[in-house]
């Protein structure tokens, strides 16, 4: 797959670094560029140029000079660069860069070449990154709460892929035969299977209720008949969780989420990995015996308390399985491991950090990301998303009600580490108030413009893009150029919500451009071809942003 990266900020950054070397020589200070990190940001107003830096003001104290004087020195060393139409000093010492028409045209040509992969970054040293997410127990469907983690995890995997990394998506199946939760689930299914044959059965204390449990009980009854009741509980557990995992896969694939590996916890016990890992920890003198149990010296690695690995009844804890599981990830080739967990897992951070270090790995190659809770809202009021029988609302129910695109976009509109209010009423509204409709409508409108132009034998021509001089055109162009930078930022800090905000802003700028600049004008063929090229570049940029969010790019939409 061909990757494209044209980070204008990087070019300006390198240009500034060269200029600072010259200033360092003049000021007998060779370490200026190392001591002071340079930031280049897009300006908010075209009158301030396209990009700006405050490096002169940062250097002022070090060099004991007026910031405007330093800015002047920097500008004098780069003023001949044809990439820029103007480089100016603004305010107290900001340096503003305005791209030349030629540079703007060349960068837009790169967008048209990259098409819907615009913004993807060429990475000469990609890492193998294992991202584990969702990983709900196989005792129920994926809930709407886990839906946020599914949308976030999938978008992060897409972002890391666009940043040139090798990404492995993984779902960890908590299917241990020693699990109390899974045993209760199996007993609950067996109860409903018995009822299918009219046999009295006592529902297990703390068992699982809900349509899905009785449905699986009926499936087992239909498939295996009354003889199934002669099977032991371990058989019911295996049958029940196998069917539940298939249910989860269907819902997740419908949601646009696929995994490279569905990894079985039980397999770690079956192939001796858990026992081998435990023995390895003992050899490293990282365990001790107390009260008949085996403990991990996790406080040695910053945890708030030591963790039990093997209970006094010889049953291994989930900490032991988690240790073996994460060792497996690294053994299977992961350079970096990312775990995405729900809001009730904050307590896992300290213990898992300890586990990673006990395995001899640096915390630089491990991240736990916690996403926060979602509150569903209608008419400004919180609504309980539960069924009549009290069971949690399923992700599949939500996508059936409001659609996959709306669900994913709304889940991703806020940073994963903040609480989210999900406005269900707004999500289904077919108007510009709905950000999903608003952004997708921009894409559909572009498709319509290009189609109508083609019917008049008018086509995009990037060679004429130097004619794009209107302020609305320049603002749209600058927004298009921002996508590679946003991908780079989101890949480093996991802020994939930026793509939702970016899509909305890009759509806004396109609608503004369309209102102010008539696109199809047969009497001005060159200008028309330039504006069609800008439309096409916007279309590809929206497609790339939509892919990162996991939403579709419709070619037709209608306002009601």
DOMI-96990 format. One line per 4 residues: number of its first residue (from 0); for each residue x, y, z of C-alpha. Coordinates in steps of 0.02 Angstrom, whole numbers, plus 50000, padded with zeros to 5 digits. Each point is the difference from the previous one (the first is absolute). Layout:
% DOMI-96990
NUM	X:Y:Z; ...
% end
This chain:
% DOMI-96990
0	50000:50000:50000; 50069:50169:49953; 50016:50126:50140; 50000:50188:49984
4	50058:50132:50119; 50017:50185:49969; 50011:50084:50168; 50023:50183:49960
8	50035:50036:50183; 50147:49878:49992; 50071:50092:49851; 49985:50168:50089
12	50075:49920:50156; 50153:49939:49905; 50016:50169:49916; 49999:50084:50171
16	50128:49877:50068; 50121:50046:49861; 49972:50185:50037; 50030:49971:50186
20	50167:49916:49965; 50056:50159:49915; 49936:50105:50145; 50088:49883:50122
24	50164:50030:49908; 49974:50187:50006; 49959:49993:50186; 50137:49875:50046
28	49868:49876:50060; 49995:49834:49907; 49855:49923:50098; 49859:50121:49966
32	49896:49881:49895; 50018:49860:50128; 49960:50103:50153; 49844:50079:49927
36	49872:49886:49915; 49921:50088:49853; 49813:50002:49975; 49917:50042:49834
40	49812:50019:50000; 49869:50040:49869; 49930:50176:50018; 49816:50030:50027
44	49989:50147:49879; 50067:50014:49823; 50053:50180:50037; 50129:49926:50120
48	50072:49886:49867; 49984:49811:49994; 50116:49947:50140; 50082:50083:50149
52	50137:49973:50130; 50044:50087:50163; 50181:49938:50004; 50071:50178:49997
56	49910:50043:50161; 50060:49838:50081; 50180:50040:49952; 49993:50182:50056
60	50049:49968:50181; 50140:49879:49954; 50077:50116:49872; 49958:50159:50097
64	49928:50078:49844; 49835:50075:49946; 49888:49862:49928; 49966:50102:49843
68	50187:50018:49971; 50022:49810:50013; 49850:49975:49885; 50082:50116:49874
72	50162:49898:50006; 49903:49839:49969; 49901:50074:49855; 50158:50068:49918
76	50075:49825:49992; 49848:49919:49915; 49920:50140:49902; 50050:49930:49830
80	49902:49837:50019; 49874:49989:49855; 49883:49897:50112; 49946:50161:50082
84	49919:50153:49927; 50031:50099:50159; 50088:49977:50167; 49954:50140:50118
88	50024:50056:50180; 49837:50024:50095; 49960:50069:50171; 50132:49978:50134
92	50105:49885:49892; 49895:49866:49916; 50064:49942:49830; 49858:49971:49876
96	50024:49895:49842; 49890:50020:49847; 50014:49862:49869; 50031:50048:49820
100	49867:49958:49870; 50123:49878:49923; 50029:49908:50165; 49814:49995:50037
104	49967:49927:49828; 50138:49870:50019; 49934:49942:50169; 49823:49986:49930
108	50071:49891:49860; 50067:49884:50135; 49824:49987:50072; 49929:49951:49831
112	50137:49871:49977; 49971:49923:50172; 49810:49998:49979; 49910:49922:50149
116	50169:49960:50082; 50040:50185:50015; 50088:50035:50164; 50074:49826:50019
120	50178:50011:50062; 50150:49910:49930; 50089:49913:50143; 50174:49933:49969
124	50009:49909:50166; 49826:49936:50040; 49966:49916:50167; 49895:49843:50025
128	49860:50061:50113; 49880:49880:50084; 49836:50088:50044; 49881:49902:50111
132	49825:50072:50017; 49819:49956:50040; 50045:49829:50077; 49832:49984:50087
136	49961:49836:50088; 49913:49870:49890; 49849:49999:50115; 49899:50133:49909
140	49992:50108:49843; 50108:50155:49978; 49912:50139:50096; 49981:50183:49953
144	50126:50041:50136; 50130:49890:49916; 49948:50078:49835; 50099:50156:50040
148	50155:49893:50027; 49967:49908:49837; 49985:50163:49900; 50152:50077:50085
152	50109:49845:49985; 49957:49975:49817; 50032:50183:49959; 50166:49996:50092
156	50053:49845:49901; 49955:50090:49839; 50097:50154:50056; 50156:49900:50044
160	49987:49913:49831; 49989:50169:49912; 50153:50054:50099; 50096:49856:49920
164	50002:49879:50147; 49966:49812:49988; 49844:49974:50103; 49933:49836:50070
168	49822:50008:50068; 49963:49879:50140; 49849:49944:50101; 50038:49907:50161
172	49869:49868:50038; 49978:49975:50187; 49950:49818:49979; 50094:49920:50144
176	49914:49842:50061; 50039:50060:50177; 49900:50161:49978; 49857:50019:50125
180	49909:50119:49880; 50007:49877:49857; 49940:49858:50112; 49848:50104:50052
184	49966:50041:49818; 50005:49815:49955; 49882:49957:50143; 49881:50137:49944
188	49999:49933:49822; 49971:49824:50064; 49851:50065:50101; 49919:50070:49842
192	50041:49842:49902; 49907:49899:50132; 49848:50113:49984; 49996:49965:49813
196	49957:49819:50043; 49876:50045:50137; 50119:49942:50136; 49995:50097:50163
200	50162:50089:50039; 50061:50118:50135; 50078:50157:49932; 50179:50016:50067
204	50033:50132:50132; 50083:50151:49917; 49966:49920:49831; 49983:50089:49833
208	49829:50055:49937; 49947:50072:49835; 49935:49952:49830; 50173:49951:49939
212	50022:49869:50138; 49833:49916:49965; 50037:50012:49813; 50163:49903:50020
216	49912:49875:50113; 49871:49972:49863; 50137:49983:49867; 50086:49864:50101
220	49834:49913:50028; 49959:50006:49813; 50174:49942:49948; 50035:49862:50126
224	49828:49952:50065; 49958:49941:50175; 50163:49902:50009; 50091:50166:50026
228	49936:50002:50179; 50104:49846:50034; 50159:50099:49964; 50105:50073:50141
232	50014:50187:50033; 50169:50016:49913; 49918:49940:49838; 49863:50132:50021
236	50132:50133:50033; 50095:49957:49842; 49842:49994:49892; 49928:50159:50075
240	50157:50105:49983; 50033:49939:49822; 49827:50060:49947; 50021:50163:50097
244	50168:50036:49917; 49919:49978:49829; 49864:50121:50053; 50131:50127:50054
248	50094:49979:49836; 49843:50032:49899; 49958:50159:50096; 50178:50066:49991
252	50019:49964:49814; 49835:50086:49969; 50075:50147:50096; 50151:49998:49883
256	50119:49922:50128; 50104:49849:49955; 50142:49915:50093; 50155:49910:49938
260	49997:49885:50151; 49868:49940:50123; 50117:49937:50135; 49937:49868:50123
264	50050:50017:50183; 49969:49814:50023; 50130:49962:49866; 50134:50072:50114
268	49954:49870:50132; 49983:49859:49874; 50173:50027:49922; 50088:50027:50166
272	50041:50184:49970; 49926:50055:50167; 50099:49872:50099; 50160:50038:49904
276	49979:50187:50030; 49972:49969:50185; 50160:49896:50011; 50096:50137:49909
280	49943:50130:50128; 50054:49885:50140; 50173:49978:49923; 50018:50189:49992
284	49961:50007:50187; 49846:50107:49964; 49880:49892:50104; 49981:49945:50180
288	49887:49885:50102; 49883:50067:50133; 49841:49929:50081; 50010:49850:49884
292	49993:50112:49845; 50130:50053:49872; 50023:50188:49982; 50080:50111:49868
296	50118:50133:50068; 49904:50132:49903; 50038:50141:50124; 50180:49980:49942
300	49938:50076:49835; 49894:50141:50070; 49835:49909:50032; 49905:50050:50157
304	50001:49821:50066; 50066:49828:49958; 49884:49891:49896; 49948:49819:50026
308	50051:49886:49858; 49941:49833:50072; 49869:49992:50139; 50015:49886:50151
312	49880:49879:49912; 50125:49987:49855; 49888:50097:49880; 50097:50124:49894
316	49938:50180:49995; 49967:50107:49847; 50165:50091:50038; 50093:49840:49958
320	49903:49978:49838; 50025:50184:49954; 50187:49983:50028; 50010:49847:49886
324	49887:50085:49872; 50106:50157:49989; 50158:49896:49990; 49916:49913:49853
328	49971:50166:49913; 50184:50043:50004; 50050:49822:49951; 49887:50014:49849
332	50097:50152:49938; 49923:50153:50080; 50119:50147:50023; 49865:50101:50088
336	49846:49939:50093; 49845:50107:50026; 49854:49945:50110; 49837:50096:49985
340	49889:49977:50153; 49833:50065:50064; 49969:50130:50135; 49993:49872:50140
344	50179:49943:49970; 50103:50142:50076; 50063:49879:50132; 50081:49894:49865
348	50129:50132:49953; 50119:49977:50146; 49993:49810:50001; 50020:49984:49811
352	50146:50121:49999; 50079:49889:50132; 49965:49844:49896; 50084:50075:49847
356	50155:50046:50100; 50003:49829:50082; 50010:49929:49824; 50157:50104:49974
360	49920:50130:49886; 50007:50188:50011; 49840:50100:50025; 50051:50094:49842
364	49930:49852:49901; 49836:49985:50095; 49847:50110:50015; 49833:49978:50088
368	49865:50115:49933; 49842:50024:50102; 49845:50067:49912; 49865:50084:50103
372	49814:49968:50022; 49863:50050:49879; 49837:50081:50053; 49858:49983:49875
376	49889:50152:49983; 49830:50038:49922; 49923:50175:50007; 50140:50052:50115
380	49956:49866:50128; 50101:49846:50046; 49915:49841:49942; 50033:49826:50071
384	50058:49888:49858; 49934:49837:50068; 49872:49876:49938; 49837:49961:50090
388	50076:49848:50085; 50138:50109:50073; 50140:49937:49889; 50123:50119:49920
392	49958:50071:49829; 50104:49918:49864; 50111:50090:49875; 49904:49911:49862
396	49837:50077:50064; 50076:50175:49993; 50068:49980:49823; 49831:49932:49943
400	49916:50152:50075; 50113:50141:49940; 50121:49922:49874; 50183:49951:50006
404	50066:50167:49933; 49905:50103:50127; 50049:49885:50142; 50185:50000:49959
408	50012:50187:49965; 49911:50048:50161; 50107:49880:50102; 50155:50084:49926
412	49948:50182:50017; 50083:50020:50171; 50169:49948:50065; 49999:49823:50068
416	50057:50061:50171; 49850:50115:50026; 49819:49957:50041; 49886:49999:49848
420	49820:50055:49983; 49927:49904:49852; 49848:50094:49931; 49894:49863:49920
424	49870:50121:49932; 50133:50106:49914; 50088:49846:49929; 49848:49953:49895
428	49957:50175:49942; 50024:50024:49812; 50051:50182:50005; 50155:50107:50014
432	49981:49995:50190; 50058:49819:49995; 50190:50004:49974; 49998:49832:49912
436	49869:50055:49875; 50088:50169:49979; 50171:49925:49959; 49934:49859:49890
440	49889:50124:49906; 50157:50099:49954; 50073:49844:49920; 49839:49960:49908
444	49989:50180:49938; 50177:49989:49928; 49958:49837:49911; 49848:50086:49923
448	50104:50151:49945; 50132:49892:49917; 49869:49894:49912; 49906:50151:49931
452	50164:50080:49942; 50049:49840:49911; 49834:50002:49908; 50053:50171:49931
456	50174:49934:49955; 50080:50099:50141; 50133:49912:50102; 50120:50034:50145
460	50171:50064:49948; 50130:50017:50137; 50112:50103:49885; 49880:50145:50019
464	49990:49996:50190; 50112:50153:50010; 49843:50097:49953; 49923:49963:50171
468	50021:50171:50081; 49834:50030:50088; 50011:50000:50190; 49869:49859:50011
472	50107:49896:49881; 50158:50030:50100; 49917:49956:50164; 49935:49837:49925
476	50171:49959:49927; 50086:50030:50167; 49876:49886:50088; 50034:49861:49875
480	50186:50016:50033; 49970:49974:50188; 49949:49816:49989; 50176:49923:50000
484	50044:50103:50153; 49841:49944:50090; 50038:49817:49960; 50174:50022:50071
488	49933:50081:50160; 49862:49870:50025; 50123:49857:49976; 50111:50072:50137
492	49869:50048:50131; 49854:49887:49946; 49885:50150:49975; 49896:49926:49860
496	49854:50116:50043; 50095:50130:49898; 49938:49918:49840; 49819:50033:50044
500	50038:50183:50037; 50108:50012:49845; 49863:49927:49888; 49872:50124:50066
504	50118:50148:49973; 50050:49941:49826; 49817:49981:49952; 49964:50175:50067
508	50141:50075:49899; 49943:49907:49844; 49820:50061:50017; 50067:50177:50026
512	50110:49985:49844; 49854:49932:49899; 49888:50145:50054; 50131:50132:49959
516	50086:49929:49847; 49897:49937:49854; 50083:49839:49946; 49931:49957:49828
520	50019:50146:49881; 50021:49938:49820; 50049:50175:49944; 50150:49993:50118
524	50065:49827:49962; 50170:50015:50087; 49928:50069:50161; 49864:49867:49994
528	50129:49862:49981; 50099:50069:50148; 49847:50006:50111; 49948:49826:49945
532	50174:49941:50051; 49975:50082:50169; 49832:49912:50016; 50082:49835:49956
536	50140:50029:50127; 49869:50038:50133; 49906:49841:49954; 50155:49892:50019
540	50043:50084:50165; 49825:49968:50068; 50012:49819:49943; 50165:49980:50092
544	49931:50079:50159; 49841:49895:49989; 50104:49841:49983; 50097:50047:50157
548	49834:50019:50091; 49930:49842:49923; 49850:50087:49920; 49942:49993:49819
552	50016:50132:49864; 49830:50002:49913; 49986:50069:49824; 49817:50051:50019
556	49907:50082:50143; 49849:50113:50009; 49951:50133:50123; 49821:49985:50061
% end
